[in-house]
Amino acid sequence: MGEGAPVFEDPVHRAMVLGCITEGALPLKFAYAGSGAHAHDDLARSAAYRDVVGSVRLESATLRGLEVPVSAIRQIAEVGPGNGQHTTAFLGELTTAGYTCERYLGLDFSQTLLKIAALRLSRSLRDGPAISVDLWDIEQAATGKIEEWRTGENPVLVCVLGQTLGNVENPSAVLANLRQSLRPGDLLLLGLAPRLPGASPETYLAPYRSAVFRRAALEPLRAVGIDLRHIDFRLRYEDDTVIADAIIRARFKADGVTLEPGHVVRCFLSRRFNPEAVAALLRENGWLARRAELDGSADHFAVVAAGCDLGGVAS
């Protein structure tokens, strides 16, 4: 898909993005909404991105290794399904393993991306689950939407795959919001990118050195009217995190905001996780890690956790 007109799917997003740009840190969720959803769709279909987001085989194998009962797989809620490509492959792996998902709920910040995902899932899984989608900003608060959607007393499997947890501003707050939105006994499946012992920064940065990634990361800046020809785009690896900075080289004015040349905006981040640290992070936020798997190449990492009793769910 070529570059179309930049679009915000919610008028409020423009003011929020301008405020974040002014502060110098732009949450990645804005790169997935509006016209950014189409840029992300292009990125998600690239070979380099598929390497980054991980392996559905490992995610499925981690569930199988825990011997999760069939009843726990019949209802799957996924946070951040992206363009639906990863989800389609994951549900296919579960089917091959003998699990049957009867009902699927996709939750995301972006209505546009949800529509793309729902269409891909409907076309690819014609005999698959009943598909529903709904909006949820997982970084903002807990939600009652999973509770409203679920049926019966069986646990729900909640999936946060494709490195989604590593791309939020505060993973701890997100895990807490998830836990407060679910019942004790519900299961959480995380797909993460691991920290590789002894790896050089370039090992982490190489998959992001592409024009399609640059375009996707910078789409919110283009949407507020910044000319991308006046931006230096720089990648770095610090504190176990891949970071992309946009350095604005020309003065920019819009909606009462003025940015001077040299202004820096962090427009992308993606953490790499230590397995032991993930177990502690889960425990601190109401989850008990029950099984973790690292693939043979140490490129992909999956964890299954169970929710502890916190005294209720979000209303």
C-alpha positions as CSV (number, residue, x, y, z in Angstrom):
1,M,0.0,0.0,0.0
2,G,1.4,3.4,-0.9
3,E,1.3,6.5,1.3
4,G,-2.3,7.9,1.4
5,A,-3.7,10.9,3.2
6,P,-2.8,11.0,6.9
7,V,-5.9,10.4,9.0
8,F,-6.7,10.4,12.7
9,E,-9.6,8.0,13.5
10,D,-10.6,10.1,16.5
11,P,-10.4,14.0,16.6
12,V,-9.1,13.8,20.1
13,H,-6.0,11.8,18.9
14,R,-4.6,14.8,17.1
15,A,-4.4,16.9,20.2
16,M,-3.0,14.0,22.2
17,V,-0.3,13.3,19.7
18,L,0.7,17.0,19.5
19,G,0.9,17.1,23.3
20,C,3.1,13.9,23.4
21,I,5.3,15.2,20.6
22,T,5.8,18.4,22.5
23,E,6.8,16.4,25.6
24,G,9.2,14.4,23.5
25,A,7.7,10.9,24.0
26,L,5.0,9.5,21.8
27,P,3.3,6.2,22.9
28,L,3.4,3.6,20.1
29,K,-0.4,3.1,20.2
30,F,-0.9,6.2,18.1
31,A,1.2,4.6,15.3
32,Y,-1.5,1.8,15.0
33,A,-4.5,4.1,14.7
34,G,-6.1,5.9,11.7
35,S,-3.8,5.9,8.7
36,G,-1.1,4.4,10.9
37,A,-3.1,1.2,11.0
38,H,-2.6,0.8,7.2
39,A,1.2,1.6,7.6
40,H,1.3,-1.1,10.4
41,D,-0.5,-3.6,8.1
42,D,2.3,-3.0,5.5
43,L,4.9,-3.5,8.2
44,A,3.3,-6.6,9.7
45,R,3.5,-8.4,6.3
46,S,7.2,-7.8,5.9
47,A,9.7,-10.6,6.6
48,A,11.7,-8.6,9.1
49,Y,8.7,-7.8,11.2
50,R,7.6,-11.4,11.3
51,D,11.0,-12.3,12.8
52,V,10.6,-9.6,15.5
53,V,7.1,-10.5,16.7
54,G,7.8,-14.1,17.3
55,S,6.7,-17.6,16.7
56,V,3.1,-18.9,16.9
57,R,4.5,-22.5,17.2
58,L,6.3,-21.6,20.4
59,E,3.2,-19.9,21.8
60,S,1.0,-22.9,21.0
61,A,3.7,-25.3,22.3
62,T,3.8,-23.5,25.6
63,L,0.1,-24.0,26.1
64,R,0.4,-27.7,25.2
65,G,3.3,-28.2,27.6
66,L,1.1,-26.9,30.4
67,E,-1.6,-29.3,29.4
68,V,-4.2,-26.6,29.4
69,P,-7.7,-28.2,29.4
70,V,-9.8,-27.8,26.2
71,S,-12.4,-25.8,28.2
72,A,-9.9,-23.0,28.7
73,I,-9.3,-22.5,25.0
74,R,-12.9,-22.3,23.8
75,Q,-13.1,-18.5,24.6
76,I,-10.0,-16.4,23.6
77,A,-9.7,-12.7,24.1
78,E,-6.7,-11.1,22.4
79,V,-5.3,-7.7,23.2
80,G,-3.5,-6.1,20.3
81,P,-4.3,-8.5,17.4
82,G,-2.6,-6.2,14.9
83,N,-3.7,-6.9,11.4
84,G,-4.9,-10.4,12.3
85,Q,-2.1,-12.2,10.5
86,H,-0.4,-13.5,13.6
87,T,-3.8,-14.4,15.1
88,T,-4.8,-16.4,12.1
89,A,-1.6,-18.5,12.3
90,F,-1.9,-18.9,16.1
91,L,-5.5,-20.2,15.9
92,G,-4.5,-22.5,13.1
93,E,-1.7,-24.0,15.4
94,L,-4.2,-24.5,18.2
95,T,-6.6,-26.3,15.9
96,T,-3.8,-28.6,14.7
97,A,-3.0,-29.3,18.4
98,G,-6.6,-30.4,19.0
99,Y,-7.9,-27.2,20.6
100,T,-11.1,-25.6,19.3
101,C,-11.7,-21.8,19.8
102,E,-15.4,-21.3,19.6
103,R,-15.5,-17.5,20.5
104,Y,-12.8,-14.9,19.8
105,L,-12.7,-11.3,21.0
106,G,-10.1,-8.8,19.7
107,L,-9.4,-5.7,21.7
108,D,-7.3,-2.8,20.6
109,F,-6.8,1.0,20.9
110,S,-7.4,1.3,17.1
111,Q,-10.8,0.9,15.5
112,T,-9.2,0.9,12.1
113,L,-6.8,-1.9,12.9
114,L,-9.6,-3.9,14.5
115,K,-11.6,-3.7,11.2
116,I,-8.5,-4.9,9.3
117,A,-8.0,-7.8,11.7
118,A,-11.6,-8.9,11.8
119,L,-11.8,-8.9,8.0
120,R,-8.6,-11.0,7.7
121,L,-9.8,-13.5,10.4
122,S,-13.3,-13.8,8.8
123,R,-11.8,-14.6,5.4
124,S,-9.1,-16.9,6.7
125,L,-11.1,-18.8,9.3
126,R,-14.4,-19.5,7.6
127,D,-15.2,-22.5,9.8
128,G,-13.5,-20.8,12.8
129,P,-14.8,-19.1,15.9
130,A,-17.5,-16.4,16.3
131,I,-15.5,-13.2,16.0
132,S,-16.1,-10.0,17.9
133,V,-14.0,-6.9,18.3
134,D,-14.1,-3.9,20.7
135,L,-12.1,-0.9,21.7
136,W,-9.9,-0.9,24.8
137,D,-6.9,1.3,25.6
138,I,-5.1,-1.2,27.8
139,E,-2.6,1.5,28.9
140,Q,-5.4,3.7,30.3
141,A,-7.5,1.5,32.7
142,A,-9.1,-1.9,33.3
143,T,-12.2,-2.9,31.3
144,G,-15.4,-4.7,31.8
145,K,-15.7,-5.6,28.2
146,I,-14.2,-9.1,28.6
147,E,-16.6,-9.9,31.4
148,E,-19.6,-8.7,29.3
149,W,-18.5,-10.8,26.3
150,R,-17.7,-14.1,28.1
151,T,-20.2,-16.9,28.6
152,G,-20.4,-19.6,31.2
153,E,-18.0,-20.3,34.0
154,N,-15.1,-21.7,32.1
155,P,-11.9,-19.7,32.1
156,V,-10.9,-17.3,29.3
157,L,-7.6,-17.4,27.6
158,V,-6.3,-13.9,27.2
159,C,-3.5,-13.5,24.6
160,V,-1.0,-10.6,24.4
161,L,1.2,-11.8,21.6
162,G,3.7,-10.5,19.1
163,Q,5.7,-8.4,21.6
164,T,2.7,-6.2,22.4
165,L,3.6,-6.0,26.1
166,G,7.1,-4.9,25.2
167,N,5.8,-1.9,23.2
168,V,3.7,-0.2,25.8
169,E,4.8,2.7,28.0
170,N,4.4,0.8,31.3
171,P,4.2,-3.0,31.2
172,S,3.5,-3.3,34.9
173,A,0.5,-1.0,34.7
174,V,-0.8,-3.0,31.7
175,L,-0.5,-6.3,33.5
176,A,-2.4,-4.8,36.5
177,N,-5.1,-3.5,34.2
178,L,-5.4,-7.0,32.6
179,R,-5.6,-8.7,36.0
180,Q,-8.3,-6.3,37.2
181,S,-10.3,-7.1,34.0
182,L,-10.4,-10.8,34.5
183,R,-11.5,-13.6,36.9
184,P,-9.2,-15.7,39.1
185,G,-8.2,-18.8,37.1
186,D,-8.3,-17.0,33.7
187,L,-5.1,-17.7,31.8
188,L,-2.7,-15.2,30.2
189,L,-0.5,-16.1,27.3
190,L,2.4,-13.7,26.5
191,G,4.5,-13.6,23.4
192,L,7.7,-11.7,24.1
193,A,11.1,-10.9,22.6
194,P,13.9,-12.1,24.9
195,R,17.1,-10.4,25.9
196,L,20.0,-12.4,24.3
197,P,23.1,-12.9,26.5
198,G,26.1,-11.4,24.8
199,A,24.2,-10.0,21.8
200,S,25.4,-6.7,20.2
201,P,23.1,-3.8,19.9
202,E,23.0,-4.3,16.1
203,T,21.5,-7.8,16.6
204,Y,18.4,-6.0,18.0
205,L,18.4,-3.0,15.7
206,A,18.9,-4.8,12.3
207,P,15.2,-5.9,11.8
208,Y,14.1,-2.3,12.2
209,R,16.4,-0.9,9.5
210,S,13.8,-0.6,6.7
211,A,11.8,2.1,4.9
212,V,8.5,0.4,5.8
213,F,9.4,0.5,9.5
214,R,10.4,4.1,9.4
215,R,7.2,5.1,7.7
216,A,5.1,3.2,10.2
217,A,6.9,4.7,13.2
218,L,6.6,8.3,11.8
219,E,3.0,8.1,10.6
220,P,1.6,10.0,13.7
221,L,4.1,12.9,13.0
222,R,3.1,13.0,9.4
223,A,-0.6,13.0,10.4
224,V,-0.1,16.2,12.5
225,G,1.6,17.9,9.4
226,I,5.3,17.4,10.0
227,D,7.2,17.0,6.7
228,L,9.0,13.7,7.0
229,R,11.7,15.1,4.7
230,H,12.7,17.3,7.6
231,I,13.2,14.5,10.1
232,D,16.3,12.6,11.0
233,F,15.3,9.1,12.1
234,R,17.7,7.4,14.4
235,L,17.7,3.9,16.1
236,R,19.5,3.1,19.3
237,Y,19.5,0.2,21.9
238,E,19.6,1.2,25.5
239,D,18.5,-0.5,28.8
240,D,17.4,-3.6,27.0
241,T,15.1,-1.5,24.7
242,V,15.1,-0.7,21.0
243,I,14.3,3.0,20.6
244,A,13.6,5.2,17.6
245,D,14.0,9.0,17.8
246,A,12.7,11.5,15.3
247,I,14.9,14.7,15.3
248,I,13.0,17.6,13.7
249,R,15.3,19.7,11.6
250,A,12.8,22.5,10.5
251,R,10.6,24.8,12.7
252,F,7.1,23.4,12.9
253,K,3.9,25.2,14.1
254,A,0.4,23.8,14.4
255,D,-2.6,24.4,16.8
256,G,-0.6,26.6,19.1
257,V,2.4,24.3,19.2
258,T,5.8,25.4,18.1
259,L,8.7,22.9,17.7
260,E,12.2,24.3,17.1
261,P,14.9,22.6,15.0
262,G,16.6,20.0,17.0
263,H,13.5,18.9,18.9
264,V,13.7,15.2,19.6
265,V,10.7,12.9,19.8
266,R,11.0,9.3,21.0
267,C,8.5,7.7,18.6
268,F,9.1,3.9,19.1
269,L,10.2,1.6,21.9
270,S,10.4,-2.2,22.1
271,R,11.8,-3.9,25.2
272,R,13.7,-7.1,25.4
273,F,12.8,-9.3,28.4
274,N,14.8,-11.4,30.9
275,P,12.7,-14.5,31.7
276,E,13.3,-14.2,35.5
277,A,12.3,-10.6,35.5
278,V,9.1,-11.4,33.6
279,A,8.1,-13.9,36.3
280,A,8.6,-11.2,39.0
281,L,6.7,-8.6,37.0
282,L,3.8,-11.0,36.6
283,R,3.8,-11.8,40.4
284,E,3.8,-8.1,41.3
285,N,0.6,-7.5,39.3
286,G,-1.6,-10.5,40.3
287,W,-0.3,-13.2,38.0
288,L,1.4,-16.5,38.7
289,A,3.8,-17.7,35.9
290,R,3.0,-21.4,35.3
291,R,5.1,-22.2,32.3
292,A,7.8,-20.4,30.2
293,E,9.4,-21.5,27.0
294,L,12.4,-20.1,25.1
295,D,12.9,-21.4,21.6
296,G,16.1,-23.1,20.5
297,S,17.5,-19.9,18.9
298,A,16.5,-17.8,21.9
299,D,14.7,-15.4,19.5
300,H,11.2,-16.0,20.9
301,F,9.9,-16.3,24.4
302,A,6.4,-17.3,25.6
303,V,4.8,-17.4,29.1
304,V,1.5,-18.8,30.4
305,A,0.3,-17.3,33.7
306,A,-2.8,-17.7,35.8
307,G,-4.7,-14.9,37.5
308,C,-4.7,-14.8,41.3
309,D,-7.7,-13.7,43.4
310,L,-7.9,-9.9,43.5
311,G,-11.5,-9.7,44.7
312,G,-13.4,-9.1,41.5
313,V,-13.2,-7.7,38.0
314,A,-13.7,-4.3,36.4
315,S,-17.3,-3.2,35.9
